[in-house]
Amino acid sequence: MIKKWLAPLLVGVLVTGCTSTEQLDLQQNQSAEKFITHLENVSWNVLDIPTEVEFTFNQSSQLLLDGKSAGPVAGFIIPGNRGSLDISLASFVSNDLKVYAPTVVILDGQGKEIYKKTFSDFQYYPAKMLDNDQFVTTFNVIPDMTGQELKVLIYTTAEDLAGTSQILHPAKAHALARHTQPPDIADPYANHSLSGHLRLTITANDIVSRHIVTNTNARPQGTELTAYYHSEIKKAVVENNIPKALGLLDEAKDLGIKDAQEIFVKAINSK
């Protein structure tokens, strides 16, 4: 079965602020250690917002072997004073059917993990125009109000390295693009690899930031947008503040938050 075939994204990403894609050389810091076992030794790359960067993992990449990461690692520092952030990470399948299976973690100014997406959360998209087949995750993060810098850490795990992911056979993709019957042939598998080509896109979601500041009593402290609304809706119901819960539900619907209605109904039923 093709991995989460064209499943919808959790939260839409606004990428209109990105005018071009920067090709980033992760190996430009020649003084960085190649083999490291601690997070503080990661070679961090400073990015502004909005940004869209492409980078490659290869034999020259820095390796983080700390029990979680089991291979090449990329670290980015981004501003923490831009409010709500839309983040998208794509990992492309190579022509020889290899793909880097990433985990992406967001760290706050104290190095505390505030959000994490494993490769199982990535959605598959077949090749389109100039892009190869790709696995993509998209999410929204709301930093705390300190304005401290955030860190984006991208690595792969030993478990993911041992796996494979099924992709759509090119002949089927061609048939679907022409709206004809796809041939009855098996779909190939891409081997998870230590090498790979990735694209990271980060934009400030000013609409979400304004919406939360305007319509809620307090801005969430370092959380992800979906988790924030799910938690606040349940909390309001527990406190028997149904008008507040309904207001939060309306906000969540306006922002396209997944499963908000279901969370509200379950909270009501549990009472």
C-alpha positions as CSV (number, residue, x, y, z in Angstrom):
1,M,0.0,0.0,0.0
2,I,1.4,3.4,-1.0
3,K,2.4,5.3,2.2
4,K,-0.5,7.6,3.1
5,W,-1.3,8.2,-0.5
6,L,-2.1,11.9,-1.0
7,A,-3.4,12.4,2.5
8,P,-4.4,15.9,3.3
9,L,-2.0,18.2,5.1
10,L,-2.7,19.1,8.8
11,V,-2.4,22.8,8.3
12,G,-1.9,24.7,5.0
13,V,1.3,26.5,4.5
14,L,1.5,30.0,3.2
15,V,4.6,30.1,1.0
16,T,3.9,33.3,-0.9
17,G,6.6,35.1,1.1
18,C,9.4,33.0,-0.4
19,T,10.7,34.5,-3.6
20,S,13.3,31.9,-4.4
21,T,14.8,28.7,-3.2
22,E,18.3,28.9,-1.7
23,Q,20.7,26.0,-2.3
24,L,22.4,25.5,1.1
25,D,25.8,23.9,1.5
26,L,25.7,22.2,4.9
27,Q,29.4,21.4,4.6
28,Q,30.5,25.1,4.4
29,N,31.6,25.2,8.0
30,Q,34.9,23.3,7.7
31,S,35.7,23.6,11.4
32,A,32.7,21.6,12.4
33,E,33.3,18.1,13.7
34,K,32.1,15.4,11.3
35,F,31.3,12.7,13.9
36,I,29.5,14.0,17.0
37,T,27.6,12.4,19.8
38,H,26.0,15.5,21.5
39,L,23.4,17.9,20.2
40,E,25.5,21.0,21.3
41,N,28.1,20.0,18.7
42,V,25.7,20.3,15.8
43,S,26.7,22.8,13.1
44,W,23.8,25.2,13.2
45,N,22.9,27.2,10.1
46,V,21.2,30.6,10.7
47,L,18.1,31.3,8.6
48,D,15.8,34.3,8.3
49,I,12.0,34.1,7.8
50,P,10.5,33.6,5.3
51,T,12.9,31.0,3.9
52,E,13.0,28.1,1.5
53,V,16.3,26.2,1.4
54,E,17.3,23.0,-0.3
55,F,20.2,20.9,1.0
56,T,21.8,17.5,0.5
57,F,23.0,14.8,2.8
58,N,26.1,12.9,1.4
59,Q,29.3,11.4,2.5
60,S,30.6,14.8,3.7
61,S,27.7,15.5,6.0
62,Q,28.0,15.9,9.7
63,L,26.9,12.7,11.5
64,L,25.1,12.8,14.9
65,L,25.1,9.4,16.7
66,D,23.4,10.0,20.0
67,G,21.0,7.2,20.4
68,K,18.2,9.0,18.6
69,S,20.0,10.2,15.4
70,A,21.8,7.5,13.5
71,G,23.3,9.4,10.6
72,P,23.6,12.7,8.8
73,V,22.1,15.7,10.7
74,A,21.1,19.2,9.8
75,G,20.5,22.1,12.3
76,F,19.0,25.5,11.7
77,I,18.5,28.5,13.9
78,I,15.4,30.7,13.1
79,P,13.9,33.8,14.8
80,G,11.5,33.2,17.6
81,N,9.8,36.6,17.5
82,R,7.7,36.1,14.4
83,G,4.7,34.5,16.1
84,S,3.0,31.5,14.5
85,L,5.2,29.6,12.0
86,D,4.3,27.3,9.2
87,I,7.0,24.7,8.6
88,S,7.2,22.2,5.7
89,L,9.9,19.6,5.1
90,A,10.1,17.6,1.9
91,S,12.5,14.7,1.3
92,F,12.9,13.7,-2.4
93,V,13.3,10.2,-3.8
94,S,16.4,9.9,-6.0
95,N,16.5,8.4,-9.5
96,D,18.1,5.3,-8.1
97,L,15.2,4.9,-5.6
98,K,16.7,6.1,-2.4
99,V,15.3,8.5,0.1
100,Y,16.4,10.1,3.4
101,A,13.7,9.3,6.0
102,P,13.7,12.4,8.3
103,T,12.6,13.2,11.8
104,V,12.2,16.9,12.4
105,V,12.3,18.4,15.9
106,I,11.7,22.1,17.0
107,L,13.6,23.2,20.1
108,D,12.9,26.4,22.1
109,G,15.5,28.8,23.4
110,Q,16.3,26.5,26.4
111,G,16.8,23.5,24.1
112,K,13.5,22.0,25.1
113,E,11.6,20.0,22.5
114,I,8.3,21.8,21.7
115,Y,7.3,19.8,18.6
116,K,8.3,16.7,16.7
117,K,7.4,14.9,13.5
118,T,8.7,11.4,12.8
119,F,8.9,9.9,9.3
120,S,5.6,8.1,9.9
121,D,3.9,11.5,9.9
122,F,5.2,12.3,6.4
123,Q,2.8,12.1,3.4
124,Y,3.7,10.7,0.0
125,Y,3.4,12.8,-3.2
126,P,4.3,11.4,-6.6
127,A,6.6,13.2,-9.0
128,K,5.2,16.4,-10.4
129,M,6.8,18.8,-12.9
130,L,10.4,19.3,-11.9
131,D,10.2,17.6,-8.5
132,N,10.8,13.9,-8.0
133,D,8.6,11.7,-5.8
134,Q,8.6,13.2,-2.3
135,F,7.6,12.7,1.3
136,V,6.4,15.8,3.0
137,T,5.3,16.9,6.5
138,T,3.7,20.3,7.2
139,F,2.8,21.7,10.5
140,N,2.3,25.0,12.5
141,V,4.3,25.9,15.6
142,I,3.6,28.7,18.0
143,P,6.7,29.7,19.9
144,D,6.5,31.1,23.4
145,M,6.5,34.8,24.1
146,T,10.2,35.2,25.0
147,G,11.2,35.9,21.4
148,Q,14.3,33.6,21.8
149,E,15.7,31.9,18.8
150,L,14.3,28.5,17.8
151,K,16.2,25.5,16.5
152,V,15.1,23.1,13.8
153,L,16.9,19.7,14.0
154,I,16.6,17.2,11.2
155,Y,17.9,13.6,11.5
156,T,17.2,10.0,10.7
157,T,16.8,7.1,13.1
158,A,18.2,3.6,13.0
159,E,14.7,2.2,12.7
160,D,13.9,4.4,9.7
161,L,17.2,3.6,8.0
162,A,16.3,-0.1,8.0
163,G,13.0,0.6,6.2
164,T,11.6,1.2,2.7
165,S,8.7,3.2,1.4
166,Q,6.5,2.3,-1.6
167,I,6.1,4.9,-4.3
168,L,3.9,5.1,-7.4
169,H,5.3,3.4,-10.5
170,P,6.2,6.1,-13.2
171,A,4.0,4.4,-15.8
172,K,1.0,4.6,-13.4
173,A,1.8,8.3,-12.7
174,H,1.9,9.0,-16.4
175,A,-1.4,7.3,-16.9
176,L,-3.1,9.2,-14.1
177,A,-1.8,12.5,-15.5
178,R,-3.3,11.6,-18.8
179,H,-6.6,10.5,-17.1
180,T,-6.2,7.0,-18.6
181,Q,-6.4,3.5,-16.9
182,P,-3.1,2.8,-15.0
183,P,-1.3,-0.4,-16.0
184,D,-1.5,-3.4,-13.7
185,I,2.1,-3.4,-12.5
186,A,3.7,-3.4,-9.1
187,D,4.8,-0.2,-7.5
188,P,8.5,0.0,-6.6
189,Y,10.0,0.6,-3.1
190,A,12.5,3.3,-2.2
191,N,15.3,2.3,0.2
192,H,15.8,4.6,3.1
193,S,19.3,6.0,2.9
194,L,22.0,8.0,4.6
195,S,22.0,10.3,1.6
196,G,19.2,12.5,0.2
197,H,17.9,15.8,-1.1
198,L,15.6,17.9,1.1
199,R,13.7,21.2,1.0
200,L,12.8,23.2,4.2
201,T,10.2,26.0,4.0
202,I,9.4,28.3,6.9
203,T,7.0,31.2,6.8
204,A,5.4,33.4,9.5
205,N,1.6,32.8,9.6
206,D,0.5,36.3,10.6
207,I,-3.1,35.4,10.2
208,V,-2.9,32.7,12.9
209,S,-0.9,35.0,15.1
210,R,-3.4,37.8,14.9
211,H,-6.3,35.5,15.3
212,I,-5.0,34.0,18.5
213,V,-3.9,37.3,20.1
214,T,-7.2,38.9,19.2
215,N,-9.6,36.2,20.2
216,T,-8.0,34.4,23.2
217,N,-7.2,35.5,26.7
218,A,-3.6,34.4,26.5
219,R,-1.3,33.4,23.7
220,P,-0.1,29.7,24.0
221,Q,3.3,29.1,25.4
222,G,5.4,27.2,23.0
223,T,3.1,24.7,21.3
224,E,1.8,23.4,18.1
225,L,-1.4,25.0,16.8
226,T,-3.6,21.8,16.6
227,A,-2.4,20.6,20.0
228,Y,-3.2,24.0,21.5
229,Y,-6.8,24.2,20.3
230,H,-7.5,20.6,21.2
231,S,-6.2,21.2,24.7
232,E,-8.0,24.5,25.2
233,I,-11.3,23.1,24.0
234,K,-11.2,20.2,26.4
235,K,-10.1,22.4,29.2
236,A,-13.0,24.8,28.7
237,V,-15.5,21.9,28.6
238,V,-14.0,20.5,31.9
239,E,-14.4,23.9,33.5
240,N,-18.0,23.9,32.3
241,N,-17.3,27.0,30.2
242,I,-19.3,25.9,27.2
243,P,-19.4,29.4,25.5
244,K,-15.6,29.6,25.6
245,A,-15.3,26.1,24.2
246,L,-17.7,26.9,21.4
247,G,-15.7,30.1,20.7
248,L,-12.5,28.1,20.5
249,L,-14.2,25.6,18.3
250,D,-15.3,28.3,15.9
251,E,-11.7,29.7,15.8
252,A,-10.3,26.2,15.2
253,K,-12.7,25.7,12.3
254,D,-11.7,29.1,10.8
255,L,-8.1,28.1,11.0
256,G,-8.7,24.6,9.5
257,I,-7.7,22.7,12.6
258,K,-8.2,19.0,12.1
259,D,-10.6,17.1,14.4
260,A,-11.6,20.1,16.5
261,Q,-15.3,19.2,16.2
262,E,-14.6,15.6,17.3
263,I,-12.5,16.8,20.3
264,F,-15.4,19.1,21.4
265,V,-18.0,16.3,21.0
266,K,-15.9,13.8,22.9
267,A,-15.3,16.3,25.7
268,I,-19.0,17.0,26.0
269,N,-19.9,13.3,26.1
270,S,-17.3,12.6,28.7
271,K,-19.2,14.9,31.1
